[in-house]
Amino acid sequence: MTGLANHAYRKMNGLGNEFVILDTRETGAKITNESARLIADPKTGPGCDQVITIEHRKGVDGVFMGVWNADGSEVNACGNAARCVGSLLMDEAESDEVNFKTGGGDLHAWRIGASRIAVDMGEPKFAWRAIPLAEQMDDTRFIDIKLGPIDKPVLWGPSAVNVGNPHCIFFVDDVDAQALDRFGPLVENHPLFPERANVSVAQVTSKSAIRLRVWERGVGITKACGSAACAALVAAHRRRLTGRKATITLDGGDLAIEWRADNHIIMAGPYEFENDGQLSEMI
């Protein structure tokens, strides 16, 4: 038994990236891949992009944030959810800052204004084994993926970086002209990515601005992805397209991203509460 039937949840979003958040610290309820899929599916649950837990996880010292994509797969990080969870934990602690754990590493979050939170997302990883890639590539600023005819590819040479999750970023002239719904799932499941990948198209509009659209692994196209915004800024700077700070404009709105000199990525943006509820007895 998972203990999820009639379990209380809170629905929140970060720039339209929707989450069902379950605090299981007292109930001890357990999420399975199947229960996460049922919760995320609006036909059987509240519906969301990711199911998020606030929990005490065995072997982890402190509060842990668990993340499950809509297909039921558990992943290590979610930047937009981190702002939502950070807000709840700060309210609980009556504090303007908080630390918590994720599968991708320790996070520190703090308030920067009304309904706005900043999160230290940690350090990006560029080594091919750390992303991970299935083949050795010494320069992950440009990896060997081509889309379209071999002799005249439509897209090629994306960057790869791990910001809690594996990310693949194509730099393009017009993000809205790209058929992300068609090639997103192909690149997500490309043999080069043994753990699959989040796939983004990024349009650099100035040295301090990027327009971004994202296909999230296990979810599909979402209005926003915090870790993808971090990955896009880092990849753009490594390719000398931007500085170390930029406004990332996603379909759901803007995030402010800074890749600091200490190698940590700071993400700042809004969060929103939608409603409270209880899960179905069928979950």
Stockholm file with secondary structure:
# STOCKHOLM 1.0

chainA/1-283         MTGLANHAYRKMNGLGNEFVILDTRETGAKITNESARLIADPKTGPGCDQVITIEHRKGVDGVFMGVWNADGSEVNACGNAARCVGSLLMDEAESDEVNFKTGGGDLHAWRIGASRIAVDMGEPKFAWRAIPLAEQMDDTRFIDIKLGPIDKPVLWGPSAVNVGNPHCIFFVDDVDAQALDRFGPLVENHPLFPERANVSVAQVTSKSAIRLRVWERGVGITKACGSAACAALVAAHRRRLTGRKATITLDGGDLAIEWRADNHIIMAGPYEFENDGQLSEMI
#=GR chainA/1-283 SS CCCCTTCEEEEEEETTEEEEEEECTTTCCCCCHHHHHHHHSTTTSSCCSEEEEEECCTTCCSCEEEEEETTSCEESCCHHHHHHHHHHHHHHHTSSEEEEEETTEEEEEEEEETTEEEEECCCCBCSTTTTTCSSCCSCTTSCSCEESCTTSCSEECCEEEESSSEEEEEECSCGGGSCHHHHHHHHHTCTTCTTCCEEEEEEEEETTEEEEEEEETTTEEESCCHHHHHHHHHHHHHTTSSCSEEEEEETTEEEEEEECTTSCEEEEEECEEEEEEECCTTC
#=GC SS_cons         CCCCTTCEEEEEEETTEEEEEEECTTTCCCCCHHHHHHHHSTTTSSCCSEEEEEECCTTCCSCEEEEEETTSCEESCCHHHHHHHHHHHHHHHTSSEEEEEETTEEEEEEEEETTEEEEECCCCBCSTTTTTCSSCCSCTTSCSCEESCTTSCSEECCEEEESSSEEEEEECSCGGGSCHHHHHHHHHTCTTCTTCCEEEEEEEEETTEEEEEEEETTTEEESCCHHHHHHHHHHHHHTTSSCSEEEEEETTEEEEEEECTTSCEEEEEECEEEEEEECCTTC
//
